[in-house]
């Protein structure tokens, strides 16, 4: 039974609407993937409304966060849960998106706004990464001898976000028993991709799987492939492959809805490093409405 549609008389208010807040990309291919994510989430929570907006690069394909929020507000929901579609909590998740929600709360005061945590390190994302690795290895005859995995993150000026990628690499090692897992960045932080590959080689690797720790297509994920190819040309007898991004995996949808439920019930976000398990059925929103509110107080345009 879908808890979003079951027994509407259980509470005075209807379940909340869902606002997905993504970073955005200039590439039409990445924008189409964001639209697919919006469709998948809307399908999971229907008949409750869901919409996706981007912080940067809104276009004819994808709305801005303000536009997406306006569409949801027009349905007159009691509450809206805003979920950052971000893998790590860097500047966009700590400053820009909370600022957007604060402006939306002021613009639509009759709506109860709840800001969820970003995706953060989580076992589900490790599982998706392992599946992407296994799928890529099927395409290469030498891949049975993969002896290093290199996670490549976006990179940030926020040292905590950068440190989280190294935590993820270590957790991936422990969970799936890979002999060597390293991490590097494609932008704003070191080590870069060439340094990451050369470190794997220095540690004895001859077959390296590069795993872009990104959700969707964009300029930076494509740059990972370009830098991998360029670096491999300067190495002797070294094989490299680049896996697919994490993408719109069903486990991503589950995790987004788990973050929504945590925000709705004012509970801490469950991560790989947490000392508790999430309560209740994974990824569902229930029909009860808690009291209280969550106020959150690179410059981005904010709703006027």
N, C-alpha and C positions, 0 to 999 in steps of 0.2 A: 504494500500500500504506500502511495506517495504521501509523505507527511506534510507536503505543501498543499495538498488538496483535500486531505481527509478531515472530516468533522469540523467544518468552518465555525460551528457554534462554540467551540472550546474556548475561544477568546474573543474579546471585544474587537480586536484589531486584526486585520489581515496580515499574512506574512510579509516580510520586507521585500522591496525590489532590490535588484543587484546592479551596481555600477562597477564595471571593470575599468580600471585605469592603467593603460599601457604607456610605455615610453613613446612609441611611434617610430616610423622609418620612412625614408624617402622612396624606397623601392616598392613598386606596385605589387611584387610577389609577396613581400612581407606584409603589406596592407591586406592582401587577400587572405593571408593566414590569420591575421587579427579578426577579420570578418568571420572566418570559419570558427574561431574561438568563441566569438559572440554567439554564433548560431548554436554551437554545442552546449554552452552554458544555458542559453535560453531554453533549449530543448529539455535540459535536465530539471529546470526549476519551474517550467510552465505549470499553471497559467500565470504565475507571477512574472512581471516584466523584467527584462534584463537588457542592458545596453553597454557598449564599449566605447570609450573615448580615449584619445591620445594626448599626452602632454606636449609632444612636439610633432610637427609635420602633419596636421590635419589636412584632409584632401576631400575630393569628391567621393572617395571610397570610404574613408574613415572619419568620424566626427571628432571634434575636440571633446575634452572632458566636460566642458561647460555645455556644449550642445547635447551630448549624451545624457547629462543630468537633467537638462530641460525636458527631453523626451520622457524621461521617467517621471519627473515631477508632474507632467501633464496627465499622467494616469492616476494622480492623487493617492499615492501610497501613504500609509501611516509612517513608514520608515524606509530608509535606503541604506544599504550596506555598501560602502565603497571599498573595493579590493584592489590594492596595487598588484599589477601583474609584473612583478619584479622578483628576480631570483634572490637578490641580496638586498640588505638594507643600507644603501648608500645615500647620497645627497637627495636624489629624487624621492626616495622612500621616507627620509627623515625630515625633509624641508618642503620640497616642491608640492608633493601630493597632499600632505597635511594642510598646507596653505590653501590649496584648491578646495579641500573639503571645508575648511573654515569659512571661506568666502561663500560656498554653496549653502552652508548652514545659516549664514546671515541673510542670504538672498531668498531662501525658502524656509523661514522660521517655523512653519507649521509642520514640517517634516522632521522626524527624529533621525539624525545622521549617525552612523557608526562607521568608524575607520578601522579596517582590518589590517593585520600585519602583512608584510610581503611574504613570499613563499618560504624563504629562509632554508637552511639545510634541513632536509627531511628524507626519511627512508624511501618514500615514493619516488623522489627525484633521483636517488641513487639507483633504484630499480630501472627507471627509464634510461638512465645513462648506460647501465649494463646492457639493456636491450639494444640500444643504438650501437654499442660496441660490437655485440654479437652479430647484428645484422650486417655491419660493415665488414667484419671478418669473413663472412660468407662469400664476399665478392672477390677475395684475393687468395690465390693458391698458397702463398707463403704465410698467411695470417695465423695459421695454427702455431707458429713460432713467435707470436707477439710477446715481447718481453718487457715492454714499458707502455704505460698509458699516460698521456699528457693532457690534463685539463687546461683549457684556455678560457679564461673569463674576460669580461669586458675591461676590467681595471677601473680604479677609482682613485680620487684624492683622499678618500676616507680609508684610513688604515684598517679599521675594523672590518669593513667589507672585503678588503683584499685578504685579510687574515682568514676570513670565513672560507674563501676558496681553498686555501691550504688545509683547513679543517675538513672540507668536503673530500679532498683528495685522500686524506688519511682515513676517513670513514669508509671511503670506497675500497681502499686497500684492505681494511679489516673485514668488511662485509663480504667481499667477493674474492679475497685471498689472491689478489694480483701481487706479483713479486715486486714491481716497481711502479709507483704512481706519483707523478710530479704535477706541479701547477705553474702556470704562467699567465700573462695578460697580453691582450692585443692593443691596449690603449691606456695611457695615463699612469701606468705603473710598470715596474720591472719585477721579475725578469720578463722580457718579451718572448715571442714565439721562437726566434732563432736561438736565444739563450736557453730556452726550455728544452729544445731539441738537442742542443749540444750538451746540456747537462745529462740528459738521458744517455747519450752516446758515451760520455765520460764515465758514467756509472756502469757501462758494459752492455747497453742495449744495442741491438742491431735491427730490430723490427719494432717500430713505434706507432702506436695508434694515437692520433691527435683527436681529442674530444672537445668540440666547441660547446662550452657551457652557456648556451644561449637558447632562448625559446623559439625565436622566429628569424626569418631571413632578414638580412640588412647589410649595410656597408661593411661593418666590422666582421661578421661571420665570413663574408666573402674574402676579406683581407687575410683571414687565417689560412685559407687554402693557398692564396697567392704567396704568402710568406713561407708556408711549408714547402711548396714546390721550389721556391728560390733557395731555401736553406739546404734542401736535399741535394741540389745540384753540386754543392760544394763539399759533399760528404761521399766517401767511398764505401761501397757495399752496405749502405744503410737503406732500409725500406721504411717508408712512411705511408700511412693512410689517414684520411680525415673522415670521421664519422658524420652522420647527420646531426643536426641540432636536436634538442629535446622535443620540440614541436608540441602539437596539440594532442598529446597522449591522453587516454581516459584517466590515468592517474593524476594528470595535471588538473583536470576538471574536478576530480575528487578533492584535491588539496586546496584549490581555490574555494570550494564550498565549505571545507573544514575551516579555513581562515575566516570565512563569512560567519559561520556559527560561533566561533570563538569570540569574534567582535560583538556579535549580537548578545551573547551571554556574559560578556566582560570577563572572559577567562584567558589566561596566558596562552600564547601561541606555542603549540607543541612542535619541537624540532628534534633533530637527531641527538642533541645534547641535553634534552630535557630528562628529568628524573621521574616523569609520570607518563602514563598513556592517556590519550584523549578519551573522554567519556562519551558513550552513546554510539549510535551507528555512524560510520565514517562518512563525512561529507554531506550530511543532511541538515536542513534548517527545520525547526519545529514551529508549531503554531502559537506558542506562548510568547509574550512580549515582555522583556524585563523593564524595570524602571531605571531612571537615570539616563545620563548621556555621556558621551566621550568627547570632550572639547579639546581641540588641538589648535592650538594657536599657530648664481645663475638665475637669475630672474626669469620667470615665466609669466606669461599673461595669465591673470586670474579673472574669474567671473566678476563682472561689474554689478 
